Amino acid sequence: MIETLNSLGISNGMITSAAITIVLCVLSIIAGRRLQTVPSGLQNFAEWAIESLYRFFGDIMGERTCKRYFPLIATLFIYILVCNYSGLLPASGHVPGLTAPTSSINCTAAMAIIVFVMIQISGIRSHHGVRYYKHWFQPFAFLFPLMILEDLIKPVSLTLRLYGNIYGEETVTASFFDLIPIGLPVVMQALSVLMGLIQALVFSLLAAIYIKEALPEDEERLEAPA
């Protein structure tokens, strides 16, 4: 079955990504299926995690902006975190259909493109049209090429940072397992847990900052209902 999917151009990372998406959707449905006034179990953990993320990104983006874009930012963080941790499974990279999606540049590029598109949408919407792009000519018009380059570098930076760190971490850990199969690899796995969390946080944090930068300073006034 896996070989057939691979022959159709569906990589192991894509299969793992699809499985992770299904698992996260099922867990979300279960956690919110029977909401209780006094949460317990999975609902309690889910509410704690979401509230913690909301407070964190709310301090960075502002309450009003965070409320609008939090679903995207939180989804990116949770998805990337689970993808990173999927690479810590003992069989990851050795069993067909199981490999960390974020160790593939295609996966990280896709998420970076989503962030880039959202930056453009939020900028155009908050500035009521293409006036958003006047920042390309500020503070001086002759800086126009550099300002465009700065915007285009953002998705490239997001792509390469996440891909490079996860792919490099997996490669180094695998090498240690081959050289010293007992002891040191356990330490590397523990560091990988921390690395996976940091990289998920960095990607989502930069996405939040880039979206915030696309909004005008007087966003509250522009978005306030008439």
Contacts in CASP RR format, 6 or more apart in sequence:
PFRMAT RR
TARGET T0000
AUTHOR 0000-0000-0000
METHOD contacts of the structure
MODEL  1
MIETLNSLGISNGMITSAAITIVLCVLSIIAGRRLQTVPSGLQNFAEWAI
ESLYRFFGDIMGERTCKRYFPLIATLFIYILVCNYSGLLPASGHVPGLTA
PTSSINCTAAMAIIVFVMIQISGIRSHHGVRYYKHWFQPFAFLFPLMILE
DLIKPVSLTLRLYGNIYGEETVTASFFDLIPIGLPVVMQALSVLMGLIQA
LVFSLLAAIYIKEALPEDEERLEAPA
2 12 0 8 1.000
2 15 0 8 1.000
2 96 0 8 1.000
2 97 0 8 1.000
3 96 0 8 1.000
5 15 0 8 1.000
5 97 0 8 1.000
6 12 0 8 1.000
6 96 0 8 1.000
11 104 0 8 1.000
11 106 0 8 1.000
12 93 0 8 1.000
12 96 0 8 1.000
12 97 0 8 1.000
12 98 0 8 1.000
12 99 0 8 1.000
13 97 0 8 1.000
13 99 0 8 1.000
13 100 0 8 1.000
13 101 0 8 1.000
13 103 0 8 1.000
13 104 0 8 1.000
13 107 0 8 1.000
14 101 0 8 1.000
14 107 0 8 1.000
15 97 0 8 1.000
15 98 0 8 1.000
16 83 0 8 1.000
16 86 0 8 1.000
16 97 0 8 1.000
16 98 0 8 1.000
16 99 0 8 1.000
16 100 0 8 1.000
16 101 0 8 1.000
17 83 0 8 1.000
17 101 0 8 1.000
17 107 0 8 1.000
20 79 0 8 1.000
20 82 0 8 1.000
20 83 0 8 1.000
20 86 0 8 1.000
20 101 0 8 1.000
21 79 0 8 1.000
23 82 0 8 1.000
24 78 0 8 1.000
24 79 0 8 1.000
24 82 0 8 1.000
27 42 0 8 1.000
27 46 0 8 1.000
28 46 0 8 1.000
30 42 0 8 1.000
31 42 0 8 1.000
31 43 0 8 1.000
31 45 0 8 1.000
31 46 0 8 1.000
32 43 0 8 1.000
32 46 0 8 1.000
34 43 0 8 1.000
35 43 0 8 1.000
36 43 0 8 1.000
39 47 0 8 1.000
50 74 0 8 1.000
53 70 0 8 1.000
53 73 0 8 1.000
53 74 0 8 1.000
53 77 0 8 1.000
54 66 0 8 1.000
54 70 0 8 1.000
54 74 0 8 1.000
57 66 0 8 1.000
57 70 0 8 1.000
57 73 0 8 1.000
57 74 0 8 1.000
57 204 0 8 1.000
57 205 0 8 1.000
57 208 0 8 1.000
58 65 0 8 1.000
58 66 0 8 1.000
58 70 0 8 1.000
60 66 0 8 1.000
60 205 0 8 1.000
60 208 0 8 1.000
60 209 0 8 1.000
60 212 0 8 1.000
61 69 0 8 1.000
61 73 0 8 1.000
61 208 0 8 1.000
61 211 0 8 1.000
61 212 0 8 1.000
62 212 0 8 1.000
64 219 0 8 1.000
64 220 0 8 1.000
64 223 0 8 1.000
65 211 0 8 1.000
65 212 0 8 1.000
65 215 0 8 1.000
65 219 0 8 1.000
66 73 0 8 1.000
66 208 0 8 1.000
69 118 0 8 1.000
69 122 0 8 1.000
69 208 0 8 1.000
69 211 0 8 1.000
72 114 0 8 1.000
72 118 0 8 1.000
72 207 0 8 1.000
73 204 0 8 1.000
73 207 0 8 1.000
73 208 0 8 1.000
73 211 0 8 1.000
74 204 0 8 1.000
76 111 0 8 1.000
76 115 0 8 1.000
76 203 0 8 1.000
76 204 0 8 1.000
76 207 0 8 1.000
77 200 0 8 1.000
77 201 0 8 1.000
77 203 0 8 1.000
77 204 0 8 1.000
78 200 0 8 1.000
79 111 0 8 1.000
80 102 0 8 1.000
80 111 0 8 1.000
80 162 0 8 1.000
80 199 0 8 1.000
80 200 0 8 1.000
80 203 0 8 1.000
80 204 0 8 1.000
81 196 0 8 1.000
81 197 0 8 1.000
81 200 0 8 1.000
83 100 0 8 1.000
83 101 0 8 1.000
83 102 0 8 1.000
83 107 0 8 1.000
84 100 0 8 1.000
84 102 0 8 1.000
84 166 0 8 1.000
84 195 0 8 1.000
84 196 0 8 1.000
84 197 0 8 1.000
84 199 0 8 1.000
84 200 0 8 1.000
85 193 0 8 1.000
85 196 0 8 1.000
86 92 0 8 1.000
86 98 0 8 1.000
86 99 0 8 1.000
86 100 0 8 1.000
86 101 0 8 1.000
87 93 0 8 1.000
87 99 0 8 1.000
87 100 0 8 1.000
87 103 0 8 1.000
87 170 0 8 1.000
88 189 0 8 1.000
88 192 0 8 1.000
88 193 0 8 1.000
89 98 0 8 1.000
91 98 0 8 1.000
92 98 0 8 1.000
92 99 0 8 1.000
92 100 0 8 1.000
93 99 0 8 1.000
100 166 0 8 1.000
100 170 0 8 1.000
101 107 0 8 1.000
102 108 0 8 1.000
102 162 0 8 1.000
102 163 0 8 1.000
102 166 0 8 1.000
102 199 0 8 1.000
103 163 0 8 1.000
103 166 0 8 1.000
103 167 0 8 1.000
103 170 0 8 1.000
104 163 0 8 1.000
105 159 0 8 1.000
105 160 0 8 1.000
105 163 0 8 1.000
105 167 0 8 1.000
107 163 0 8 1.000
108 158 0 8 1.000
108 159 0 8 1.000
108 160 0 8 1.000
108 162 0 8 1.000
108 163 0 8 1.000
109 155 0 8 1.000
109 159 0 8 1.000
109 163 0 8 1.000
111 158 0 8 1.000
111 162 0 8 1.000
111 203 0 8 1.000
112 154 0 8 1.000
112 155 0 8 1.000
112 156 0 8 1.000
112 158 0 8 1.000
112 159 0 8 1.000
113 155 0 8 1.000
115 154 0 8 1.000
115 155 0 8 1.000
115 158 0 8 1.000
115 207 0 8 1.000
115 210 0 8 1.000
115 211 0 8 1.000
116 154 0 8 1.000
116 155 0 8 1.000
118 207 0 8 1.000
118 211 0 8 1.000
119 151 0 8 1.000
119 154 0 8 1.000
119 210 0 8 1.000
119 211 0 8 1.000
119 214 0 8 1.000
120 132 0 8 1.000
120 214 0 8 1.000
122 211 0 8 1.000
122 214 0 8 1.000
122 215 0 8 1.000
123 132 0 8 1.000
123 214 0 8 1.000
123 215 0 8 1.000
124 130 0 8 1.000
124 132 0 8 1.000
126 132 0 8 1.000
126 214 0 8 1.000
126 215 0 8 1.000
126 216 0 8 1.000
126 219 0 8 1.000
126 222 0 8 1.000
126 223 0 8 1.000
127 216 0 8 1.000
127 222 0 8 1.000
128 222 0 8 1.000
132 214 0 8 1.000
135 147 0 8 1.000
136 144 0 8 1.000
136 147 0 8 1.000
136 148 0 8 1.000
136 151 0 8 1.000
137 143 0 8 1.000
137 144 0 8 1.000
137 147 0 8 1.000
138 147 0 8 1.000
154 206 0 8 1.000
154 210 0 8 1.000
157 206 0 8 1.000
158 203 0 8 1.000
158 206 0 8 1.000
158 207 0 8 1.000
161 199 0 8 1.000
161 202 0 8 1.000
161 203 0 8 1.000
162 199 0 8 1.000
162 202 0 8 1.000
162 203 0 8 1.000
165 195 0 8 1.000
165 199 0 8 1.000
166 195 0 8 1.000
166 196 0 8 1.000
166 199 0 8 1.000
169 192 0 8 1.000
169 195 0 8 1.000
169 196 0 8 1.000
172 188 0 8 1.000
173 185 0 8 1.000
173 188 0 8 1.000
173 189 0 8 1.000
173 192 0 8 1.000
176 184 0 8 1.000
176 185 0 8 1.000
176 188 0 8 1.000
177 185 0 8 1.000
216 222 0 8 1.000
END
